[in-house]
Amino acid sequence: MAVTPSAQYSVTLRIEIDSRDHGAFTRLATAIGEVGGDIGAVDLVSTAHHSVVREIVVNARDIEHAEQIVAAARAQDGVEVLDSWDRTFRLHRGGKIELYGRLPLETRDDLSLAYMPGVAEVCRAIAEDREKVFDYTIKRNMVAVITNGTAVLGLGDIGAAAGMPVMEGKSALFKEFGDVDSYPICVDSHDPQQIIDICEAIAPVFGGINLEDIGAPACFEVEDALKARLDIPVFHDDQHGTAIVLLAALINALKITGQRMEDLRVVVSGVGASGVACSKILLNAGVTNIIGCDTRGAIYSGRTENMNFMKEWYAEHTNPDGVRGSLTEAVKGANMFIGLSGPGTFSVDQLRSMAKDPIVFAMANPTPEIMPEEAGPYVRVMATGRSDYPNQINNVLAFPGIFRGALDCGARQISEEMKVAAAHAIADCIADDELNEDYIIPSAFNRNVAPRVSEAVIRVAQEQGLARREVVA
């Protein structure tokens, strides 16, 4: 089945057309359409006596499809392709973030206040009272985005350097949606202890730690150790950000299907960092019957093959009926499928074996476990991790507001209650009369989300005594 073209694979074609050939552009547009390209913006670059230069943006399905589109354009009479480029690569050239000073440095007084000798007094004040570092340094609004590149998107272990574009993107999202400053730190190590030691050593600079794309089970070890050692929030977004947004989407999906959390039978495909965190938050929300499946099938108490300490925990707290066998067996009669595994790992036949009004959250990126085009005739509510389909389970709905709230109140940690409160805040951004199968989760560009999440986090942090400072609403 053909996948819908999207901006992530778009190309820009700079073309020169003979202005005397009035049908040239029509033929070009037809040729692009015949190979499945989706034409977007068309801009005029320049004109000459017998020619016109234009730039055309075309969405494609994948890289190979983009190459087909360029080839189709080159084959047209009366059209010369002067240049073509991948828009995603062009956007990333030179990186996506930069640092700049907040203060002008134009006079001697400016220098004496911002640097020596004035800065020495501020240093002395912090040395006498370490809590003042939150008042007089970037720590008050600075988050470290930490990765070792071992579990990047749907790409797996590609290394710290290759993970940098994702971390830069994370920092850009922090600033755009939460006005949170952050910096990507990519650690070239597979040793969890080394990552822990590095984070602990650099913690004085940061008001929070956002762990990202660290593979399981190392991510659990790193997070648990840092939570125990540090007095600032430590948040593994692949786990908890995904879980929070998933719960928000499910809260609203159940308003459509009329089901209750406690009556659901949920199957989770992929029991890594995200799968475990999503299962935990659902258990906290009232779901009692969750079956997790990995490459060896259902996880159950007593299983010995392909296990680790986190899967042992999972086996003890889920699958109350002791279901065994493959994903195909586990999903029969289930109300909800959660995909956190890989592309194409859930079939139409498996979907059709589920209970009435099935809910499918297929969140593997960039290609989900089942495409919405395939699932459409058989699913009641469908969500993915992609922005070009309805109901995107997008972590940007959670982490900017969570850290905004945590930093504003000086939270020492992010508790389970704060996460659940954040999920309800996200869900409540959609009024009941606006809900429908294609709108269970607010857009990433809904500017009401981060402030509401921040308010919920601050409220719970203050109720639990986890806040350093009181924030008055």
ChimeraX attribute file (.defattr): number of C-alpha atoms within 10 A of each C-alpha:
attribute: neighborCount
match mode: 1-to-1
recipient: residues
	/A:1	6
	/A:2	9
	/A:3	14
	/A:4	17
	/A:5	20
	/A:6	18
	/A:7	18
	/A:8	18
	/A:9	19
	/A:10	25
	/A:11	26
	/A:12	22
	/A:13	22
	/A:14	20
	/A:15	21
	/A:16	21
	/A:17	22
	/A:18	19
	/A:19	18
	/A:20	12
	/A:21	13
	/A:22	11
	/A:23	12
	/A:24	17
	/A:25	18
	/A:26	10
	/A:27	16
	/A:28	20
	/A:29	16
	/A:30	15
	/A:31	18
	/A:32	20
	/A:33	15
	/A:34	12
	/A:35	15
	/A:36	21
	/A:37	27
	/A:38	20
	/A:39	18
	/A:40	13
	/A:41	9
	/A:42	14
	/A:43	12
	/A:44	12
	/A:45	12
	/A:46	11
	/A:47	13
	/A:48	9
	/A:49	8
	/A:50	10
	/A:51	16
	/A:52	17
	/A:53	21
	/A:54	18
	/A:55	20
	/A:56	18
	/A:57	22
	/A:58	27
	/A:59	23
	/A:60	26
	/A:61	19
	/A:62	16
	/A:63	14
	/A:64	10
	/A:65	18
	/A:66	24
	/A:67	15
	/A:68	16
	/A:69	24
	/A:70	20
	/A:71	15
	/A:72	19
	/A:73	21
	/A:74	16
	/A:75	13
	/A:76	15
	/A:77	13
	/A:78	19
	/A:79	22
	/A:80	17
	/A:81	19
	/A:82	13
	/A:83	12
	/A:84	16
	/A:85	15
	/A:86	18
	/A:87	17
	/A:88	13
	/A:89	12
	/A:90	12
	/A:91	10
	/A:92	13
	/A:93	8
	/A:94	9
	/A:95	12
	/A:96	15
	/A:97	15
	/A:98	10
	/A:99	8
	/A:100	5
	/A:101	6
	/A:102	6
	/A:103	8
	/A:104	9
	/A:105	14
	/A:106	8
	/A:107	8
	/A:108	8
	/A:109	11
	/A:110	14
	/A:111	15
	/A:112	13
	/A:113	13
	/A:114	14
	/A:115	12
	/A:116	11
	/A:117	11
	/A:118	14
	/A:119	13
	/A:120	12
	/A:121	11
	/A:122	14
	/A:123	16
	/A:124	11
	/A:125	14
	/A:126	16
	/A:127	12
	/A:128	9
	/A:129	10
	/A:130	13
	/A:131	12
	/A:132	16
	/A:133	20
	/A:134	20
	/A:135	12
	/A:136	13
	/A:137	15
	/A:138	15
	/A:139	20
	/A:140	21
	/A:141	22
	/A:142	21
	/A:143	27
	/A:144	23
	/A:145	24
	/A:146	24
	/A:147	29
	/A:148	28
	/A:149	28
	/A:150	24
	/A:151	21
	/A:152	24
	/A:153	16
	/A:154	16
	/A:155	13
	/A:156	14
	/A:157	18
	/A:158	13
	/A:159	19
	/A:160	23
	/A:161	14
	/A:162	15
	/A:163	26
	/A:164	20
	/A:165	15
	/A:166	18
	/A:167	27
	/A:168	21
	/A:169	15
	/A:170	24
	/A:171	23
	/A:172	20
	/A:173	18
	/A:174	24
	/A:175	14
	/A:176	13
	/A:177	23
	/A:178	24
	/A:179	16
	/A:180	20
	/A:181	22
	/A:182	28
	/A:183	21
	/A:184	22
	/A:185	19
	/A:186	20
	/A:187	19
	/A:188	15
	/A:189	15
	/A:190	17
	/A:191	12
	/A:192	19
	/A:193	14
	/A:194	14
	/A:195	22
	/A:196	17
	/A:197	14
	/A:198	13
	/A:199	21
	/A:200	15
	/A:201	10
	/A:202	10
	/A:203	19
	/A:204	15
	/A:205	17
	/A:206	24
	/A:207	28
	/A:208	30
	/A:209	25
	/A:210	22
	/A:211	23
	/A:212	27
	/A:213	26
	/A:214	25
	/A:215	20
	/A:216	18
	/A:217	15
	/A:218	16
	/A:219	24
	/A:220	20
	/A:221	14
	/A:222	23
	/A:223	19
	/A:224	12
	/A:225	17
	/A:226	22
	/A:227	17
	/A:228	10
	/A:229	11
	/A:230	17
	/A:231	15
	/A:232	22
	/A:233	23
	/A:234	25
	/A:235	24
	/A:236	24
	/A:237	22
	/A:238	25
	/A:239	25
	/A:240	24
	/A:241	26
	/A:242	26
	/A:243	27
	/A:244	31
	/A:245	29
	/A:246	25
	/A:247	24
	/A:248	26
	/A:249	25
	/A:250	23
	/A:251	22
	/A:252	24
	/A:253	25
	/A:254	16
	/A:255	14
	/A:256	17
	/A:257	15
	/A:258	9
	/A:259	14
	/A:260	12
	/A:261	17
	/A:262	13
	/A:263	12
	/A:264	17
	/A:265	22
	/A:266	26
	/A:267	25
	/A:268	27
	/A:269	27
	/A:270	20
	/A:271	25
	/A:272	22
	/A:273	25
	/A:274	23
	/A:275	25
	/A:276	24
	/A:277	21
	/A:278	26
	/A:279	28
	/A:280	20
	/A:281	22
	/A:282	23
	/A:283	17
	/A:284	13
	/A:285	14
	/A:286	13
	/A:287	19
	/A:288	20
	/A:289	21
	/A:290	24
	/A:291	31
	/A:292	27
	/A:293	25
	/A:294	20
	/A:295	13
	/A:296	12
	/A:297	19
	/A:298	26
	/A:299	29
	/A:300	24
	/A:301	19
	/A:302	10
	/A:303	13
	/A:304	11
	/A:305	8
	/A:306	10
	/A:307	15
	/A:308	12
	/A:309	10
	/A:310	17
	/A:311	22
	/A:312	16
	/A:313	13
	/A:314	23
	/A:315	21
	/A:316	14
	/A:317	18
	/A:318	21
	/A:319	23
	/A:320	14
	/A:321	11
	/A:322	13
	/A:323	16
	/A:324	17
	/A:325	13
	/A:326	15
	/A:327	22
	/A:328	17
	/A:329	14
	/A:330	24
	/A:331	26
	/A:332	16
	/A:333	17
	/A:334	21
	/A:335	19
	/A:336	25
	/A:337	24
	/A:338	24
	/A:339	28
	/A:340	28
	/A:341	25
	/A:342	20
	/A:343	18
	/A:344	13
	/A:345	16
	/A:346	22
	/A:347	14
	/A:348	15
	/A:349	11
	/A:350	17
	/A:351	24
	/A:352	17
	/A:353	16
	/A:354	22
	/A:355	15
	/A:356	14
	/A:357	16
	/A:358	21
	/A:359	26
	/A:360	24
	/A:361	26
	/A:362	31
	/A:363	25
	/A:364	23
	/A:365	18
	/A:366	16
	/A:367	17
	/A:368	24
	/A:369	24
	/A:370	24
	/A:371	23
	/A:372	19
	/A:373	12
	/A:374	15
	/A:375	19
	/A:376	13
	/A:377	10
	/A:378	18
	/A:379	20
	/A:380	17
	/A:381	25
	/A:382	26
	/A:383	29
	/A:384	27
	/A:385	23
	/A:386	19
	/A:387	16
	/A:388	13
	/A:389	16
	/A:390	19
	/A:391	22
	/A:392	27
	/A:393	29
	/A:394	22
	/A:395	21
	/A:396	22
	/A:397	30
	/A:398	29
	/A:399	29
	/A:400	27
	/A:401	28
	/A:402	28
	/A:403	33
	/A:404	25
	/A:405	26
	/A:406	28
	/A:407	27
	/A:408	21
	/A:409	23
	/A:410	27
	/A:411	25
	/A:412	21
	/A:413	20
	/A:414	21
	/A:415	17
	/A:416	13
	/A:417	16
	/A:418	22
	/A:419	24
	/A:420	23
	/A:421	22
	/A:422	31
	/A:423	26
	/A:424	20
	/A:425	23
	/A:426	29
	/A:427	25
	/A:428	17
	/A:429	19
	/A:430	17
	/A:431	10
	/A:432	13
	/A:433	6
	/A:434	8
	/A:435	16
	/A:436	14
	/A:437	18
	/A:438	15
	/A:439	19
	/A:440	30
	/A:441	29
	/A:442	25
	/A:443	20
	/A:444	18
	/A:445	12
	/A:446	11
	/A:447	14
	/A:448	16
	/A:449	26
	/A:450	28
	/A:451	19
	/A:452	21
	/A:453	29
	/A:454	27
	/A:455	22
	/A:456	24
	/A:457	30
	/A:458	30
	/A:459	20
	/A:460	20
	/A:461	25
	/A:462	17
	/A:463	10
	/A:464	12
	/A:465	11
	/A:466	18
	/A:467	22
	/A:468	17
	/A:469	14
	/A:470	13
	/A:471	14
	/A:472	7
	/A:473	6
